[in-house]
Amino acid sequence: MTIALKSTNLAKTFDIGKRLIGPPRAQVHAVHPVSLEVKTGETLGIVGESGCGKSTLARMLVGLTPPSAGTIEIEGKALNRADPAAFGRLIQYVFQDPVSSLNPRKTIQQIMEVPLRLLHGLRGRALDDRIAELFDAVNLRPEFLTRYPHEFSGGQAQRIGIARALAASPRILILDEPVSALDVSVQAQVLNLLAALKSEFNLTYLFISHDLAVVEAVSDRIAVLYFGSVVETGPAEKVFAAPRHPYTKLLADSAPVVGKPLGGAQAGELPDPLNPPPGCAFAGRCPRATDLCRAEVPDLRPVEGDQFAACHHPLDP
Amino acid sequence: MSLFLKLLFRNKLAGFGAVVLAVIVVLALLTPILPLHPPNATNTANRFLRPLSDGHLLGTDHLGRDLLSRLMWGTRLSLAVGFAAALVAGLLGAAIGVMAGYFGGRTDNVTMRGVDMLMAFPYILLALAIVAVLGPGLLNALIAVAVVNIPFFARNIRGVTVGIAHREFIDAAKLAGMGHTRILLTEVVPNIVPVVVIAMSTTIGWMILETAGLSFLGLGSQPPQADLGSMLGEARSALITAPHTSIVPGVMILLIVMSVNLLGDGIRDALDPRLRSGALARPMATTRVERAEAPVPKGDGLLRIDELETQFQVGPRIYKAVNKVSLELKPGECLGLIGESGSGKSVTALSVMGLVASPPGVITGGAVRLNGQDLIGAPYELLRSLRGRKVAYIFQDPLSTLHPLYRIGDQLIEAIRVHEPVSHAQAHKRAVKLLEDVRIPNAAARFRAYPHELSGGMRQRVGIAMALANDPDIIIADEPTTALDVTVQAQILALLSDLRRSRGLAILFITHDFGVVGQLCDRVAVMYGGRIVEAGPTADVLAAPAHPYTARLIACVPELGGGRRVMAAIPGLPPAVDDLPPGCAFAPRCEKAQAACRTGEIALQGEARKVRCLFPEVAP
């Protein structure tokens, strides 16, 4: 299998309190060096809580945020936005907030035309036919084309966002919390649509979410992010069923499930990003933490088969 | 456009301004063809004629020139210069603002510091300096006024652009292959046009004044050319002997600037979407009540909601947000109210204490009884004494419910002292105790923290402490964990569960999450389209849902450990509550729906387990 998307030691540091001249007042490491691989046709789920850097990671992968360090390879070639059209045909992004990702002053037709004109040079009949085809693929009615974004519900707007991303005919789709703004009954519709589109167009997905159950339901492999670092990766069926990193276990136990008593109410929160602790970022909340954890940052290393964990004392399955 | 005009003329003063300005503009445009004296023809024999004298309606000036004619020609010139200056300043300022806001970083920094420097000069001094460099003349005065006003536009537009440049549709445009120029022109500019128009309409009067000021000083229009400012300047020496020569142009300036400003305010109000949606209308202290009569109580209980109906009346549309909802909460009980967005669950909760914003909210029927006392239509003083003391709320977003400028401790003390006349020191002690009760580590130190210094989980703990401040009997929690991360959510739920047991609290817990209900609540009620479709003990409802909607909604929720799969979905969308179908609101999306489901009223049947369905999944 070929590698569709690969990042090597990708990192992002944000400057806080920029000055006109001279160094910034402080720096926040939003993403610590992260190395990931997504195979062609695969869905990699990225899960983490707010502030863990998952959106920053995704924005770097599509070139919206320049990385501070590391490299990104798309289908074997380094990320290159010199030709925006060629780049746009390779990778696209589906945004979290479906309504704010559509320009309120444009009709849906105008929004849909942009990628088709600029990336594929379509005009006239061919353009209209392609829009009709895309709308058909995401189950939207053609009469929506003359309306404005505020006239749509969240689920419909998210379908329009997906249709726009598909208009580029990309090979890879980055989905940044595509269903978290939607109601449960609509969320399932969109997830099923995404699954159908993936097999129809042979797409590769990077699926970002804070909802463990959703990620598990759509992913082949899962990477768990905590405080800007990947703490565990592995096959979807194993990561939450048999977590090796204590944070993954905490996440899995915290998810409210009918019939399970309230659990996982462990004290502690994310460390202060302006003043990160030495060693493992999770050590402060971890029941297994030792002096080693508080002194040295653990590397991501294989625990069993293709399951990796960044932990000095990984859990037994 | 017709909506815009309607909104504009709803504001009577703006309508008046529009009419006055229109008359002045039309007259100014028609000046060349009106039968007037030539404006510059001097006749020193007839100098300083009083108004209404023969042949000179408004009299003459110190050179015997006809004032009416000079006034009309002067108005024409002043208006043209004022509008042109506003246009130039608006366009240049907007261009600078858009560039600075869109590109950000160093471009922004350097441009805006330049603009700041321009702003630091007193405007008249700057204008004088510009005219001094360029030489006197109307065109140079125009340039000076325009330049002086560029910073105002640049700063305004920059602020708006920064907000837009970080919106996701700009990112989407970049990914669709658009370059910067194209994004600026097709994505950013259409969104700032209303702001530019608003800024221009409110400053145009000011610019006419500034141009008149420069002309008054002799730096604008040169004799014998008339504009309003130079007319005033020439009349100054005869202010006492022939006051009409000053009053005539003065009144015209007053009329122009006043009508422009009134119209500008009207345009601003009509264009600003926030003002249009009624943000300026102050909501009433309690929800408006238009109720025929209270329904008879069907039993007792700590809190009983009987047949509650709350509507939003927006123009001709009536949104039936809450439609005959009945609920009952016993002491120490936790009742879950579950539904999707728009199902009316939050409005039900807010109606209890009359907290639905009016307008547009109206309670049109039903009763809410706290210990047997009906709260609907109760006087504001009574509701105020009960809010927080008997019934307290916890909201979804603690960042927006806590005041950002006060320390959390002071907000807690205020909450305590509103209802109880205790000393500040005592209240302080109780506030620290409350923070400890909600397990905020290092409570005494955190007491002095501002809301933004706390994490989301900590803020929600403060929100809970606030709700507990006066030892209420009932807590209404409206999606208190929705904005939180899953590990923090578990902490908050465990805290609520403990507090409930230790203090004997009754909780009305509003959520969209079945997992949360299953873990926390004794009983659950499911809402759809403003109605309760199913209610009963949580375990029973979740194990064997009776209403098809409940059953299918539960099936939609992915559960951890299920592996990769196709998810059950409900086709279609929830109904709009201003256009509910007859019969069952879920019928259009229901597989089991039959003809009977689409007609008439379907009752909520059953005792402990209630269901509003003709063909339930299981017998209730």
Interface residues (C-beta under 8 A of the other chain):
Chain A: L20 E49 S50 R59 V62 L64 P84 A85 F87 G88 Q92 Y93 F95 Q96 D97 S100 S101 L102 N103 P104 R105 K106 V114 P115 L118 L119 S153 G155 Q156 G161 R164 A167 A168 D183 V184 S185 V186 Q187 A188 Q189 L191 N192 A195 H210 D211 L212 A213 V214 E216 A217 V218 S219 D220 A236 E237 F240 A241 L250 L251 A252 D253 S254 A255 P256 V257 V258 G259 K260 P261 L262 G263 G264 A265 Q266 A267 E269 L270
Chain B: R106 N109 R113 R167 E168 F169 D171 A172 A173 K174 L175 A176 G177 M178 G179 E187 P190 N191 E340 S341 R439 P441 S455 G456 G457 M458 D485 V486 T487 V488 Q489 A490 Q491 L493 A494 L495 S497 H512 D513 F514 G515 V516 G518 Q519 L520 L542 R552 L553 C556 V557 P558 E559 L560 G561 G562 G563 R564 R565 V566 M567 A568 A569 I570 P571 L573 P574
